[in-house]
Amino acid sequence: MTPYRRRSLSPKYQQAQDRPLLDAEVAAILHALKVKLDSGALPDNGPKLLALCLEKLEKFQGRFHPSQRPLLADLHGSMYAIVDRCLHRFRRADS
């Protein structure tokens, strides 16, 4: 079990109801990037898109008050959980 998954099942630093909201926001951030990728607004370059995704998650984390800031590791974990469920990808969809 990954550290993200373990923390998501037994949150201690956040309210339990916050986890679904964070995961939903991470999914929304990733979805917006995937739409830009598929529309041609972003180059079809997997490593660069991954770097952009990580940058966007770091900016999202920075919007929180320091005392309530989610761990960046958990935001990354949420992203990879979404990728594992095939809801996000780092390359343009094949036609």
Chimera marker file (.cmm) of the C-alpha trace (Angstrom):
<marker_set name="trace">
<marker id="1" x="0.000" y="0.000" z="0.000" r="1" g="1" b="0" radius="0.5"/>
<marker id="2" x="1.399" y="3.388" z="-0.947" r="1" g="1" b="0" radius="0.5"/>
<marker id="3" x="1.909" y="6.087" z="1.685" r="1" g="1" b="0" radius="0.5"/>
<marker id="4" x="-0.757" y="8.207" z="-0.060" r="1" g="1" b="0" radius="0.5"/>
<marker id="5" x="-3.280" y="5.376" z="0.075" r="1" g="1" b="0" radius="0.5"/>
<marker id="6" x="-2.493" y="4.651" z="3.723" r="1" g="1" b="0" radius="0.5"/>
<marker id="7" x="-2.955" y="8.330" z="4.662" r="1" g="1" b="0" radius="0.5"/>
<marker id="8" x="-6.106" y="8.641" z="2.585" r="1" g="1" b="0" radius="0.5"/>
<marker id="9" x="-7.676" y="5.771" z="4.498" r="1" g="1" b="0" radius="0.5"/>
<marker id="10" x="-6.690" y="7.127" z="7.909" r="1" g="1" b="0" radius="0.5"/>
<marker id="11" x="-6.305" y="10.916" z="7.701" r="1" g="1" b="0" radius="0.5"/>
<marker id="12" x="-4.925" y="12.580" z="10.798" r="1" g="1" b="0" radius="0.5"/>
<marker id="13" x="-3.871" y="16.041" z="9.682" r="1" g="1" b="0" radius="0.5"/>
<marker id="14" x="-7.018" y="16.827" z="7.688" r="1" g="1" b="0" radius="0.5"/>
<marker id="15" x="-10.692" y="16.330" z="8.200" r="1" g="1" b="0" radius="0.5"/>
<marker id="16" x="-11.895" y="13.108" z="6.572" r="1" g="1" b="0" radius="0.5"/>
<marker id="17" x="-14.400" y="15.055" z="4.472" r="1" g="1" b="0" radius="0.5"/>
<marker id="18" x="-11.559" y="17.148" z="2.963" r="1" g="1" b="0" radius="0.5"/>
<marker id="19" x="-9.969" y="14.200" z="1.126" r="1" g="1" b="0" radius="0.5"/>
<marker id="20" x="-12.695" y="13.799" z="-1.533" r="1" g="1" b="0" radius="0.5"/>
<marker id="21" x="-12.633" y="17.553" z="-2.168" r="1" g="1" b="0" radius="0.5"/>
<marker id="22" x="-8.862" y="17.539" z="-2.625" r="1" g="1" b="0" radius="0.5"/>
<marker id="23" x="-9.032" y="14.514" z="-4.914" r="1" g="1" b="0" radius="0.5"/>
<marker id="24" x="-11.798" y="16.164" z="-6.941" r="1" g="1" b="0" radius="0.5"/>
<marker id="25" x="-9.771" y="19.357" z="-7.316" r="1" g="1" b="0" radius="0.5"/>
<marker id="26" x="-6.692" y="17.386" z="-8.394" r="1" g="1" b="0" radius="0.5"/>
<marker id="27" x="-8.872" y="15.571" z="-10.953" r="1" g="1" b="0" radius="0.5"/>
<marker id="28" x="-10.198" y="18.918" z="-12.230" r="1" g="1" b="0" radius="0.5"/>
<marker id="29" x="-6.680" y="20.345" z="-12.600" r="1" g="1" b="0" radius="0.5"/>
<marker id="30" x="-5.556" y="17.250" z="-14.503" r="1" g="1" b="0" radius="0.5"/>
<marker id="31" x="-8.679" y="17.247" z="-16.672" r="1" g="1" b="0" radius="0.5"/>
<marker id="32" x="-8.089" y="20.863" z="-17.736" r="1" g="1" b="0" radius="0.5"/>
<marker id="33" x="-4.536" y="19.970" z="-18.764" r="1" g="1" b="0" radius="0.5"/>
<marker id="34" x="-5.703" y="16.872" z="-20.637" r="1" g="1" b="0" radius="0.5"/>
<marker id="35" x="-8.244" y="18.950" z="-22.586" r="1" g="1" b="0" radius="0.5"/>
<marker id="36" x="-5.499" y="21.414" z="-23.524" r="1" g="1" b="0" radius="0.5"/>
<marker id="37" x="-3.283" y="18.510" z="-24.602" r="1" g="1" b="0" radius="0.5"/>
<marker id="38" x="-5.987" y="16.899" z="-26.744" r="1" g="1" b="0" radius="0.5"/>
<marker id="39" x="-6.992" y="20.228" z="-28.298" r="1" g="1" b="0" radius="0.5"/>
<marker id="40" x="-3.402" y="20.892" z="-29.394" r="1" g="1" b="0" radius="0.5"/>
<marker id="41" x="-2.851" y="23.801" z="-26.991" r="1" g="1" b="0" radius="0.5"/>
<marker id="42" x="-0.059" y="21.801" z="-25.319" r="1" g="1" b="0" radius="0.5"/>
<marker id="43" x="2.634" y="19.820" z="-27.143" r="1" g="1" b="0" radius="0.5"/>
<marker id="44" x="2.330" y="16.031" z="-27.159" r="1" g="1" b="0" radius="0.5"/>
<marker id="45" x="5.307" y="15.517" z="-24.878" r="1" g="1" b="0" radius="0.5"/>
<marker id="46" x="4.722" y="13.197" z="-21.927" r="1" g="1" b="0" radius="0.5"/>
<marker id="47" x="7.628" y="14.283" z="-19.701" r="1" g="1" b="0" radius="0.5"/>
<marker id="48" x="6.841" y="17.965" z="-20.217" r="1" g="1" b="0" radius="0.5"/>
<marker id="49" x="3.153" y="17.421" z="-19.445" r="1" g="1" b="0" radius="0.5"/>
<marker id="50" x="4.065" y="15.490" z="-16.301" r="1" g="1" b="0" radius="0.5"/>
<marker id="51" x="6.279" y="18.383" z="-15.221" r="1" g="1" b="0" radius="0.5"/>
<marker id="52" x="3.434" y="20.820" z="-15.900" r="1" g="1" b="0" radius="0.5"/>
<marker id="53" x="1.013" y="18.666" z="-13.882" r="1" g="1" b="0" radius="0.5"/>
<marker id="54" x="3.416" y="18.639" z="-10.928" r="1" g="1" b="0" radius="0.5"/>
<marker id="55" x="3.878" y="22.417" z="-11.232" r="1" g="1" b="0" radius="0.5"/>
<marker id="56" x="0.096" y="22.972" z="-11.209" r="1" g="1" b="0" radius="0.5"/>
<marker id="57" x="-0.289" y="20.745" z="-8.140" r="1" g="1" b="0" radius="0.5"/>
<marker id="58" x="2.432" y="22.697" z="-6.340" r="1" g="1" b="0" radius="0.5"/>
<marker id="59" x="0.631" y="25.959" z="-7.155" r="1" g="1" b="0" radius="0.5"/>
<marker id="60" x="-2.631" y="24.437" z="-5.912" r="1" g="1" b="0" radius="0.5"/>
<marker id="61" x="-0.927" y="23.435" z="-2.665" r="1" g="1" b="0" radius="0.5"/>
<marker id="62" x="0.336" y="27.005" z="-2.261" r="1" g="1" b="0" radius="0.5"/>
<marker id="63" x="-3.218" y="28.367" z="-2.203" r="1" g="1" b="0" radius="0.5"/>
<marker id="64" x="-3.768" y="26.879" z="1.263" r="1" g="1" b="0" radius="0.5"/>
<marker id="65" x="-2.935" y="28.509" z="4.554" r="1" g="1" b="0" radius="0.5"/>
<marker id="66" x="0.309" y="26.883" z="5.795" r="1" g="1" b="0" radius="0.5"/>
<marker id="67" x="-1.474" y="25.289" z="8.766" r="1" g="1" b="0" radius="0.5"/>
<marker id="68" x="-3.974" y="23.570" z="6.437" r="1" g="1" b="0" radius="0.5"/>
<marker id="69" x="-1.727" y="22.880" z="3.455" r="1" g="1" b="0" radius="0.5"/>
<marker id="70" x="-2.015" y="19.323" z="2.132" r="1" g="1" b="0" radius="0.5"/>
<marker id="71" x="1.203" y="17.398" z="1.683" r="1" g="1" b="0" radius="0.5"/>
<marker id="72" x="2.555" y="17.683" z="-1.823" r="1" g="1" b="0" radius="0.5"/>
<marker id="73" x="3.188" y="13.940" z="-1.632" r="1" g="1" b="0" radius="0.5"/>
<marker id="74" x="-0.549" y="13.405" z="-1.133" r="1" g="1" b="0" radius="0.5"/>
<marker id="75" x="-1.410" y="15.596" z="-4.105" r="1" g="1" b="0" radius="0.5"/>
<marker id="76" x="1.052" y="13.590" z="-6.201" r="1" g="1" b="0" radius="0.5"/>
<marker id="77" x="-0.439" y="10.381" z="-4.810" r="1" g="1" b="0" radius="0.5"/>
<marker id="78" x="-3.888" y="11.561" z="-5.804" r="1" g="1" b="0" radius="0.5"/>
<marker id="79" x="-2.626" y="12.327" z="-9.311" r="1" g="1" b="0" radius="0.5"/>
<marker id="80" x="-1.066" y="8.881" z="-9.713" r="1" g="1" b="0" radius="0.5"/>
<marker id="81" x="-4.208" y="7.205" z="-8.342" r="1" g="1" b="0" radius="0.5"/>
<marker id="82" x="-6.157" y="9.040" z="-11.056" r="1" g="1" b="0" radius="0.5"/>
<marker id="83" x="-3.611" y="7.958" z="-13.681" r="1" g="1" b="0" radius="0.5"/>
<marker id="84" x="-3.804" y="4.342" z="-12.428" r="1" g="1" b="0" radius="0.5"/>
<marker id="85" x="-7.584" y="4.422" z="-12.996" r="1" g="1" b="0" radius="0.5"/>
<marker id="86" x="-6.905" y="5.556" z="-16.599" r="1" g="1" b="0" radius="0.5"/>
<marker id="87" x="-8.648" y="8.896" z="-16.009" r="1" g="1" b="0" radius="0.5"/>
<marker id="88" x="-5.564" y="10.885" z="-16.998" r="1" g="1" b="0" radius="0.5"/>
<marker id="89" x="-2.658" y="10.405" z="-19.381" r="1" g="1" b="0" radius="0.5"/>
<marker id="90" x="0.432" y="12.301" z="-20.357" r="1" g="1" b="0" radius="0.5"/>
<marker id="91" x="0.182" y="11.806" z="-24.132" r="1" g="1" b="0" radius="0.5"/>
<marker id="92" x="-2.427" y="12.925" z="-26.651" r="1" g="1" b="0" radius="0.5"/>
<marker id="93" x="-5.241" y="10.472" z="-27.305" r="1" g="1" b="0" radius="0.5"/>
<marker id="94" x="-4.909" y="8.432" z="-30.478" r="1" g="1" b="0" radius="0.5"/>
<marker id="95" x="-7.516" y="9.214" z="-33.105" r="1" g="1" b="0" radius="0.5"/>
<link id1="1" id2="2" r="1" g="1" b="0" radius="0.2"/>
<link id1="2" id2="3" r="1" g="1" b="0" radius="0.2"/>
<link id1="3" id2="4" r="1" g="1" b="0" radius="0.2"/>
<link id1="4" id2="5" r="1" g="1" b="0" radius="0.2"/>
<link id1="5" id2="6" r="1" g="1" b="0" radius="0.2"/>
<link id1="6" id2="7" r="1" g="1" b="0" radius="0.2"/>
<link id1="7" id2="8" r="1" g="1" b="0" radius="0.2"/>
<link id1="8" id2="9" r="1" g="1" b="0" radius="0.2"/>
<link id1="9" id2="10" r="1" g="1" b="0" radius="0.2"/>
<link id1="10" id2="11" r="1" g="1" b="0" radius="0.2"/>
<link id1="11" id2="12" r="1" g="1" b="0" radius="0.2"/>
<link id1="12" id2="13" r="1" g="1" b="0" radius="0.2"/>
<link id1="13" id2="14" r="1" g="1" b="0" radius="0.2"/>
<link id1="14" id2="15" r="1" g="1" b="0" radius="0.2"/>
<link id1="15" id2="16" r="1" g="1" b="0" radius="0.2"/>
<link id1="16" id2="17" r="1" g="1" b="0" radius="0.2"/>
<link id1="17" id2="18" r="1" g="1" b="0" radius="0.2"/>
<link id1="18" id2="19" r="1" g="1" b="0" radius="0.2"/>
<link id1="19" id2="20" r="1" g="1" b="0" radius="0.2"/>
<link id1="20" id2="21" r="1" g="1" b="0" radius="0.2"/>
<link id1="21" id2="22" r="1" g="1" b="0" radius="0.2"/>
<link id1="22" id2="23" r="1" g="1" b="0" radius="0.2"/>
<link id1="23" id2="24" r="1" g="1" b="0" radius="0.2"/>
<link id1="24" id2="25" r="1" g="1" b="0" radius="0.2"/>
<link id1="25" id2="26" r="1" g="1" b="0" radius="0.2"/>
<link id1="26" id2="27" r="1" g="1" b="0" radius="0.2"/>
<link id1="27" id2="28" r="1" g="1" b="0" radius="0.2"/>
<link id1="28" id2="29" r="1" g="1" b="0" radius="0.2"/>
<link id1="29" id2="30" r="1" g="1" b="0" radius="0.2"/>
<link id1="30" id2="31" r="1" g="1" b="0" radius="0.2"/>
<link id1="31" id2="32" r="1" g="1" b="0" radius="0.2"/>
<link id1="32" id2="33" r="1" g="1" b="0" radius="0.2"/>
<link id1="33" id2="34" r="1" g="1" b="0" radius="0.2"/>
<link id1="34" id2="35" r="1" g="1" b="0" radius="0.2"/>
<link id1="35" id2="36" r="1" g="1" b="0" radius="0.2"/>
<link id1="36" id2="37" r="1" g="1" b="0" radius="0.2"/>
<link id1="37" id2="38" r="1" g="1" b="0" radius="0.2"/>
<link id1="38" id2="39" r="1" g="1" b="0" radius="0.2"/>
<link id1="39" id2="40" r="1" g="1" b="0" radius="0.2"/>
<link id1="40" id2="41" r="1" g="1" b="0" radius="0.2"/>
<link id1="41" id2="42" r="1" g="1" b="0" radius="0.2"/>
<link id1="42" id2="43" r="1" g="1" b="0" radius="0.2"/>
<link id1="43" id2="44" r="1" g="1" b="0" radius="0.2"/>
<link id1="44" id2="45" r="1" g="1" b="0" radius="0.2"/>
<link id1="45" id2="46" r="1" g="1" b="0" radius="0.2"/>
<link id1="46" id2="47" r="1" g="1" b="0" radius="0.2"/>
<link id1="47" id2="48" r="1" g="1" b="0" radius="0.2"/>
<link id1="48" id2="49" r="1" g="1" b="0" radius="0.2"/>
<link id1="49" id2="50" r="1" g="1" b="0" radius="0.2"/>
<link id1="50" id2="51" r="1" g="1" b="0" radius="0.2"/>
<link id1="51" id2="52" r="1" g="1" b="0" radius="0.2"/>
<link id1="52" id2="53" r="1" g="1" b="0" radius="0.2"/>
<link id1="53" id2="54" r="1" g="1" b="0" radius="0.2"/>
<link id1="54" id2="55" r="1" g="1" b="0" radius="0.2"/>
<link id1="55" id2="56" r="1" g="1" b="0" radius="0.2"/>
<link id1="56" id2="57" r="1" g="1" b="0" radius="0.2"/>
<link id1="57" id2="58" r="1" g="1" b="0" radius="0.2"/>
<link id1="58" id2="59" r="1" g="1" b="0" radius="0.2"/>
<link id1="59" id2="60" r="1" g="1" b="0" radius="0.2"/>
<link id1="60" id2="61" r="1" g="1" b="0" radius="0.2"/>
<link id1="61" id2="62" r="1" g="1" b="0" radius="0.2"/>
<link id1="62" id2="63" r="1" g="1" b="0" radius="0.2"/>
<link id1="63" id2="64" r="1" g="1" b="0" radius="0.2"/>
<link id1="64" id2="65" r="1" g="1" b="0" radius="0.2"/>
<link id1="65" id2="66" r="1" g="1" b="0" radius="0.2"/>
<link id1="66" id2="67" r="1" g="1" b="0" radius="0.2"/>
<link id1="67" id2="68" r="1" g="1" b="0" radius="0.2"/>
<link id1="68" id2="69" r="1" g="1" b="0" radius="0.2"/>
<link id1="69" id2="70" r="1" g="1" b="0" radius="0.2"/>
<link id1="70" id2="71" r="1" g="1" b="0" radius="0.2"/>
<link id1="71" id2="72" r="1" g="1" b="0" radius="0.2"/>
<link id1="72" id2="73" r="1" g="1" b="0" radius="0.2"/>
<link id1="73" id2="74" r="1" g="1" b="0" radius="0.2"/>
<link id1="74" id2="75" r="1" g="1" b="0" radius="0.2"/>
<link id1="75" id2="76" r="1" g="1" b="0" radius="0.2"/>
<link id1="76" id2="77" r="1" g="1" b="0" radius="0.2"/>
<link id1="77" id2="78" r="1" g="1" b="0" radius="0.2"/>
<link id1="78" id2="79" r="1" g="1" b="0" radius="0.2"/>
<link id1="79" id2="80" r="1" g="1" b="0" radius="0.2"/>
<link id1="80" id2="81" r="1" g="1" b="0" radius="0.2"/>
<link id1="81" id2="82" r="1" g="1" b="0" radius="0.2"/>
<link id1="82" id2="83" r="1" g="1" b="0" radius="0.2"/>
<link id1="83" id2="84" r="1" g="1" b="0" radius="0.2"/>
<link id1="84" id2="85" r="1" g="1" b="0" radius="0.2"/>
<link id1="85" id2="86" r="1" g="1" b="0" radius="0.2"/>
<link id1="86" id2="87" r="1" g="1" b="0" radius="0.2"/>
<link id1="87" id2="88" r="1" g="1" b="0" radius="0.2"/>
<link id1="88" id2="89" r="1" g="1" b="0" radius="0.2"/>
<link id1="89" id2="90" r="1" g="1" b="0" radius="0.2"/>
<link id1="90" id2="91" r="1" g="1" b="0" radius="0.2"/>
<link id1="91" id2="92" r="1" g="1" b="0" radius="0.2"/>
<link id1="92" id2="93" r="1" g="1" b="0" radius="0.2"/>
<link id1="93" id2="94" r="1" g="1" b="0" radius="0.2"/>
<link id1="94" id2="95" r="1" g="1" b="0" radius="0.2"/>
</marker_set>
